[in-house]
Amino acid sequence: MILGAHLSTAGGLWTVFARADQARADAIQVFTKSKGMWAARPLGEEDVRLFRARAGEKPRPLFAHAAYLINVASPVEAIRRKSIDALRIEVERCELLGIPHLVLHPGCHMGAGESKGARLAAAGVDEVARSTRGFRTRILLEIASGQGSAICASLETLAALLDRVREPERFAACLDTCHLFAAGYDLRSEEGYASTLAEIESRIGLERVLCIHANDSKRELGSRIDRHEHIGRGLLGKDAFRRLVNDPGLAAIPLVLELPPEDDMNRINLRTLRGLVRRPRPARRAGARSR
C-alpha cells in the first residue's frame, strides 16, 4: 500500500521532500502555486533544478493539485477562458517540475445544468490537452461531493466525462473517500464498500484510477458537503479505511491524505492508516503441533 499526503511547500517547492520524509509519506501532493489565486510567479531555473534533484534522490509518486479557482465548467465565458488559461499554466508547471499527475476539480455548472457543465468542462480540458500535446503530465479529474453546483458528483458522471475527452491517454481519475461518502456512497459496511468498488470497476476501471484522496468526513452520508476530517475521527470511521488499505485491488494506487497538518497530523494520520494494515500470519513450521 502506497500512503502519502498533501504537504506544504513553504520555503520553496523543493522543501516538500524533507517534510515527506518527516511524515513518512510514500507519495507527495503539492500546490505548485497559490491555491486561491489566479496569478502564478514563474518558476525559476533554480526552483526547477532543486525540485527535480530532490525528487530524483528518492523516487515516489508525485501529484500536484490545481488551484481551486479554476472552473472549466463555467457558463460564464470570461471565467471559463481564464480557467482554461490557468489550467494550461498549471500543466506547464508540472511538466517543468517532472510531476506526472495534476488533480483537477471538474468545476461547477453555476445553474446551467450538469449536462451543459460537463460539455463545457470536456471542451475546456480538451483545449488544454491540445495546447500541451507531447507533455507527460496527465490531468486527473476528481469526483465531487455534490456541494453547490459541482459536476461529477457520481461515478456515472465522472466516467461519462472521462469517456468524453478527445485524448483519453492524457486523462485519468482521482477518487476521494470524503467526496464519495458525501455524495452517497457508503463505504462503512462490507456491502456498501463492495458495491462502490464494483461500480468503480465497471464504470471507470481501476486502471484509470491513479490516486485516491484518503479523508474522513465531518458530515453525514449523502450530505453533499465537503468537510474533511482526520482518519478515524469522522463519520466514515476506521472500518472504511481498514477495507481500503487491505484491498489487494487498490494496492498499487497511492492513498493521499488531504488533511490539516497541524501538530504533526500528517505523520499521525499516516501512522493510523498503516496500523490498519493486516499483517500476514507467519507460516507454521512443518510438523508443528496445534494446541
C-alpha positions as CSV (number, residue, x, y, z in Angstrom):
1,M,0.0,0.0,0.0
2,I,1.3,3.4,-1.0
3,L,0.4,6.1,1.6
4,G,1.1,9.8,1.1
5,A,-0.1,13.3,1.9
6,H,-0.6,16.8,0.6
7,L,2.3,18.8,2.0
8,S,3.3,22.4,2.4
9,T,6.0,23.9,0.2
10,A,6.7,26.9,2.4
11,G,10.2,28.0,1.9
12,G,10.4,26.6,-1.7
13,L,8.9,23.8,-3.7
14,W,11.9,21.5,-3.0
15,T,11.4,21.7,0.8
16,V,8.4,19.3,0.4
17,F,10.7,16.3,0.2
18,A,12.1,16.9,3.7
19,R,8.5,17.2,5.0
20,A,7.6,14.0,3.3
21,D,10.5,12.2,5.0
22,Q,9.5,13.6,8.4
23,A,5.9,12.4,7.8
24,R,7.0,9.1,6.4
25,A,5.0,9.8,3.2
26,D,5.5,7.3,0.3
27,A,3.7,9.7,-2.1
28,I,3.5,13.5,-2.3
29,Q,0.9,16.0,-3.4
30,V,1.6,19.8,-3.6
31,F,0.2,23.0,-5.0
32,T,2.8,24.4,-7.4
33,K,1.3,27.9,-6.9
34,S,-1.1,29.6,-4.6
35,K,-4.3,27.5,-4.3
36,G,-6.5,30.6,-4.1
37,M,-5.1,33.0,-6.7
38,W,-5.1,33.2,-10.5
39,A,-1.6,34.6,-10.8
40,A,1.5,32.4,-10.5
41,R,5.1,33.5,-10.1
42,P,7.1,31.9,-12.9
43,L,9.2,29.0,-11.9
44,G,12.9,29.9,-11.8
45,E,15.6,27.6,-13.2
46,E,17.0,27.0,-9.7
47,D,13.5,26.2,-8.4
48,V,13.1,23.5,-11.1
49,R,16.6,22.2,-10.6
50,L,16.3,21.8,-6.9
51,F,12.9,20.2,-7.1
52,R,14.0,17.7,-9.8
53,A,17.2,16.9,-7.9
54,R,15.4,16.2,-4.7
55,A,12.7,14.2,-6.4
56,G,15.4,12.0,-8.1
57,E,17.1,11.2,-4.7
58,K,14.1,9.1,-3.6
59,P,11.6,8.4,-6.4
60,R,8.0,8.2,-5.3
61,P,4.6,9.1,-6.8
62,L,4.2,12.9,-7.2
63,F,0.9,14.8,-7.7
64,A,0.0,18.4,-7.9
65,H,-3.4,19.9,-7.2
66,A,-4.8,22.6,-9.4
67,A,-5.9,25.9,-7.9
68,Y,-9.5,25.9,-6.6
69,L,-10.5,29.0,-8.6
70,I,-10.3,27.0,-11.9
71,N,-13.8,26.3,-13.3
72,V,-13.7,24.9,-16.8
73,A,-17.4,24.0,-16.5
74,S,-18.5,27.7,-16.0
75,P,-21.1,29.0,-18.4
76,V,-19.6,32.5,-18.0
77,E,-17.2,32.7,-20.9
78,A,-14.8,35.1,-19.1
79,I,-14.4,32.8,-16.1
80,R,-14.1,29.7,-18.3
81,R,-11.5,31.3,-20.5
82,K,-9.5,32.4,-17.5
83,S,-9.8,28.9,-16.1
84,I,-8.6,27.2,-19.3
85,D,-5.6,29.5,-19.4
86,A,-4.8,28.9,-15.7
87,L,-5.1,25.2,-16.2
88,R,-2.7,25.2,-19.1
89,I,-0.1,27.1,-17.0
90,E,-0.5,24.5,-14.2
91,V,0.1,21.7,-16.6
92,E,3.2,23.5,-17.9
93,R,4.5,24.0,-14.4
94,C,4.0,20.3,-13.7
95,E,5.8,19.3,-16.9
96,L,8.8,21.6,-15.9
97,L,9.0,20.1,-12.5
98,G,8.6,16.5,-13.6
99,I,5.2,16.0,-11.8
100,P,3.3,13.4,-13.8
101,H,-0.2,14.0,-12.4
102,L,-2.3,17.1,-11.9
103,V,-5.5,16.7,-9.9
104,L,-8.4,18.9,-11.1
105,H,-11.9,19.6,-9.8
106,P,-14.0,19.4,-13.0
107,G,-15.9,22.5,-11.9
108,C,-19.4,23.9,-11.3
109,H,-22.2,24.5,-13.8
110,M,-23.4,27.6,-11.9
111,G,-27.0,26.9,-12.7
112,A,-26.6,26.0,-16.3
113,G,-27.2,22.3,-15.5
114,E,-25.0,19.2,-15.2
115,S,-25.2,18.3,-18.9
116,K,-24.0,21.7,-20.1
117,G,-21.4,21.9,-17.4
118,A,-19.9,18.6,-18.4
119,R,-19.9,19.6,-22.1
120,L,-18.1,22.8,-21.3
121,A,-15.6,21.0,-19.0
122,A,-14.8,18.4,-21.6
123,A,-14.2,21.1,-24.2
124,G,-12.0,23.1,-21.8
125,V,-9.7,20.3,-20.8
126,D,-9.5,19.1,-24.4
127,E,-8.2,22.6,-25.3
128,V,-5.6,22.3,-22.6
129,A,-4.6,18.9,-23.8
130,R,-4.2,20.1,-27.4
131,S,-2.1,23.1,-26.4
132,T,0.2,20.9,-24.3
133,R,0.4,17.9,-26.8
134,G,3.5,15.8,-26.2
135,F,3.6,16.6,-22.4
136,R,3.8,13.6,-20.0
137,T,1.7,15.3,-17.3
138,R,-1.8,13.8,-17.1
139,I,-4.9,15.6,-15.7
140,L,-6.7,13.6,-13.0
141,L,-10.4,14.5,-12.9
142,E,-11.6,14.2,-9.3
143,I,-15.0,13.1,-8.1
144,A,-17.0,15.8,-6.4
145,S,-19.1,15.7,-3.2
146,G,-22.0,17.4,-4.9
147,Q,-21.8,20.6,-2.9
148,G,-23.3,23.6,-4.7
149,S,-23.5,23.1,-8.5
150,A,-20.3,20.9,-8.7
151,I,-20.4,18.5,-11.6
152,C,-19.2,14.9,-11.4
153,A,-20.7,14.1,-8.0
154,S,-21.3,10.5,-9.0
155,L,-19.2,7.7,-10.5
156,E,-21.5,7.7,-13.5
157,T,-21.0,11.3,-14.4
158,L,-17.2,11.2,-13.7
159,A,-16.9,8.2,-16.0
160,A,-19.0,10.0,-18.7
161,L,-16.6,13.0,-18.6
162,L,-13.6,10.7,-18.9
163,D,-15.2,8.9,-21.8
164,R,-16.0,12.3,-23.5
165,V,-12.5,13.7,-23.8
166,R,-10.8,13.5,-27.1
167,E,-7.3,12.4,-25.9
168,P,-8.1,9.9,-23.2
169,E,-4.5,9.0,-22.7
170,R,-3.9,12.4,-21.2
171,F,-6.6,11.9,-18.5
172,A,-7.4,9.6,-15.6
173,A,-9.5,9.7,-12.4
174,C,-8.9,10.7,-8.8
175,L,-11.3,9.5,-6.1
176,D,-11.8,10.9,-2.7
177,T,-13.3,9.0,0.3
178,C,-14.9,12.1,1.8
179,H,-16.4,13.1,-1.5
180,L,-17.7,9.6,-2.2
181,F,-19.3,9.5,1.2
182,A,-20.8,12.9,0.9
183,A,-22.2,12.0,-2.5
184,G,-24.0,9.0,-1.0
185,Y,-21.5,6.1,-1.4
186,D,-21.5,4.2,1.9
187,L,-18.0,2.8,2.4
188,R,-18.7,1.9,6.1
189,S,-20.3,-1.5,5.5
190,E,-18.9,-4.5,3.7
191,E,-21.9,-4.4,1.3
192,G,-21.6,-0.7,0.7
193,Y,-17.8,-0.9,0.1
194,A,-18.2,-3.9,-2.2
195,S,-20.9,-2.2,-4.2
196,T,-18.9,1.0,-4.6
197,L,-15.8,-0.8,-5.7
198,A,-17.8,-2.8,-8.2
199,E,-19.2,0.4,-9.7
200,I,-15.8,2.0,-9.9
201,E,-14.5,-1.1,-11.8
202,S,-17.5,-1.3,-14.1
203,R,-17.8,2.4,-14.9
204,I,-14.2,3.8,-14.7
205,G,-11.9,0.8,-14.4
206,L,-9.2,0.6,-11.7
207,E,-6.6,1.1,-14.4
208,R,-7.9,4.7,-14.8
209,V,-7.8,5.5,-11.1
210,L,-4.3,6.9,-10.4
211,C,-4.9,8.5,-7.0
212,I,-7.3,8.2,-4.0
213,H,-7.6,11.0,-1.5
214,A,-8.0,9.4,1.9
215,N,-10.1,11.7,4.1
216,D,-12.6,11.0,6.8
217,S,-15.8,13.1,6.8
218,K,-17.1,15.7,9.2
219,R,-20.6,15.4,7.7
220,E,-23.0,12.6,7.3
221,L,-23.6,10.2,4.4
222,G,-25.2,11.9,1.4
223,S,-24.8,15.4,2.9
224,R,-23.2,16.7,-0.3
225,I,-21.0,18.8,1.9
226,D,-17.2,18.5,1.5
227,R,-15.6,18.7,5.0
228,H,-12.5,16.6,5.6
229,E,-11.7,15.1,9.0
230,H,-8.7,13.2,10.4
231,I,-8.7,9.4,9.9
232,G,-10.9,7.6,12.3
233,R,-12.3,10.9,13.9
234,G,-15.1,11.4,11.4
235,L,-18.3,9.7,10.3
236,L,-16.6,7.4,7.9
237,G,-14.7,5.7,10.7
238,K,-11.7,3.3,10.7
239,D,-13.6,0.3,9.3
240,A,-13.9,2.0,5.9
241,F,-10.2,2.8,5.8
242,R,-9.3,-0.7,7.1
243,R,-11.1,-2.1,4.0
244,L,-9.3,0.4,1.7
245,V,-5.8,-0.3,2.9
246,N,-6.3,-4.1,2.8
247,D,-7.9,-4.2,-0.6
248,P,-5.4,-6.0,-2.9
249,G,-7.0,-4.5,-6.0
250,L,-6.0,-1.0,-4.7
251,A,-2.5,-1.8,-3.6
252,A,-0.8,0.0,-6.5
253,I,-3.0,3.2,-6.2
254,P,-1.5,5.8,-3.9
255,L,-3.7,6.9,-1.0
256,V,-3.0,10.6,-0.3
257,L,-4.2,12.5,2.7
258,E,-5.7,16.0,2.3
259,L,-6.0,17.0,5.9
260,P,-4.8,19.9,8.1
261,P,-1.2,19.2,9.0
262,E,-1.2,21.0,12.4
263,D,0.5,19.3,15.3
264,D,2.3,16.7,13.1
265,M,-1.1,15.3,12.0
266,N,0.2,14.1,8.6
267,R,2.5,11.7,10.4
268,I,-0.2,10.7,12.9
269,N,-2.8,10.1,10.2
270,L,-0.3,8.0,8.1
271,R,0.6,6.0,11.2
272,T,-3.1,5.4,11.8
273,L,-3.6,4.1,8.2
274,R,-0.5,1.9,8.5
275,G,-1.9,0.5,11.8
276,L,-5.0,-0.7,9.9
277,V,-3.0,-2.9,7.5
278,R,-3.4,-6.6,8.3
279,R,-0.1,-8.3,8.7
280,P,0.3,-11.8,7.0
281,R,0.3,-14.6,9.6
282,P,3.7,-16.4,9.8
283,A,3.8,-19.8,8.2
284,R,3.6,-22.7,10.5
285,R,6.7,-24.9,10.7
286,A,6.4,-28.4,9.3
287,G,5.4,-30.8,11.9
288,A,4.3,-28.1,14.4
289,R,1.6,-29.4,16.7
290,S,-1.6,-27.4,17.1
291,R,-3.0,-26.8,20.5
